[in-house]
Every structure is written in C-alpha cells, then in structure tokens.
C-alpha cells in the first residue's frame, strides 16, 4: 500500500515548524497563521502520482458509499485541484468541471460549463484546511450554473488538515488526515515570538532550505 505521508516527505512537500522563532511560519490563503503546510503542487506535478492518488481516493470514496448514489459530475477548484479532480472523474467515469478564481478574495466563479438540471456533484480538492474553498466552489455553482443541481454530502481530498476534527470531519474522505493548528495573527504564538510569516508556495525555499 502506497504511503501518502512518505511521498510528501520524500518530495519535501510537507513542513512543520520546529519551534525555533527564527524559522518562518505559514500564512494560509484564509489569512490565518499555521505551524505546518503540505505543498501539494510538488506532488501534483507528477502525472503518474496523480493517477495513483486518484485511484486510492476513488477506492476510499466507494468504501464511503458513493456508489449508492453515484455522482454525475466531479468538480475541482482552481488551480491546485483541477488536475487531481479531473483524474478522479476519469477513474469514476463521470463528467468533470472546475471553478475559477475571481478578483475577490475567497470567491470562485463557474461560467465555462453548464451542468444539467438535477445533476449530482461530487467536489474533489487537493487539500482542505478551513472549508473556505469548499464553500466557495459550492456557492459559485449555485450562483452561476443556469440550472439547479445537487451536491454529494461528502468531499474527497488528498490532505485534510484542520485545527480540530469537528462535525465537518465526517463529510471529508481523505487519503491523509493531520491535526495542524491555525490561528489569527493577533493570537498566533509564533507571531508573538517574532517568527516571520510567509505565503508558503511563494517562499517555499525558505521553509525547506535547512531541512
């Protein structure tokens, strides 16, 4: 059985703060701070790995019962989840679409494709932290698709890394689940220690240079 955690470590695609205040820490897309990050871009750049991870997730989704009410469409978000959600759709034998980013923070649009009325949609992400993107995808489809559709009561992802497991946890089928804290900058213990914070995808070398 393939180890997703091992893959991330071997490809230097995951990082956890050591506690040294001289080290930077993560500024998430949501604006929150965090002590860890999973850089899925370093994994999803490999088409063979994408295919294998999609196969594993499809197996877990079927175990979770999606075959009882099979999705008509799989939808991913821009940009990280597009190729992965496409591969999941291919392996499930469904249609595929994706939302797009807008100029507004935490907002998506859905205007390239029309999904037929009453279609059942399964949302697939590469990583879930705060459900901000999950909600934005659903809101975009509800707002922009010309026909009303239905949504599967769960979401599939490679990594689920919340600050705590709550009622949303049962809605997530993930290949790897890790508890990783996040907080506002005003309450962040690493900010208070003087640790600089960076957007990880833009400054990834700073996070892994001494690892």
CORPE-V820589 format. One record per backbone hydrogen bond with DSSP energy under -1.0 kcal/mol. CO is the residue of the C=O (numbers start at 1). NH is the residue of the N-H. Records with the same first field share a line. If there is no record, write none. Layout:
# CORPE-V820589
CO->NH, NH
This chain:
# CORPE-V820589
3->7
4->8
5->9
6->10
7->11
8->13
9->12
13->39
15->37
20->23
25->198
26->34
28->31
32->28
33->183
34->26
35->17
37->15
38->40
39->42
40->43, 44
43->46
46->50
47->51
48->52
49->53
50->54
51->55
52->56
53->57
54->58
55->59
56->60
57->61
58->62
59->63
60->64
61->66
62->65
65->68
72->95
73->122
74->97
75->124
76->99
77->81
79->82
81->85
82->86
83->87
84->88
85->89
86->90
87->91
88->92
89->93, 94
95->74
97->76
100->109
104->107
107->102
109->100
116->119
119->150
120->72, 73
121->152
122->75
123->156
126->159
128->161
131->135
132->136
133->137
134->138
135->139
136->140
137->141
138->142
139->143
140->144
141->145
148->118
150->121
155->173
156->125
157->175
158->176
159->128
160->178
162->180
166->169
168->171
169->172
171->155
173->157
176->160
183->33
184->187
188->192
189->193
190->195
191->194
196->25
198->27
199->203
203->206
204->208
205->209
208->211
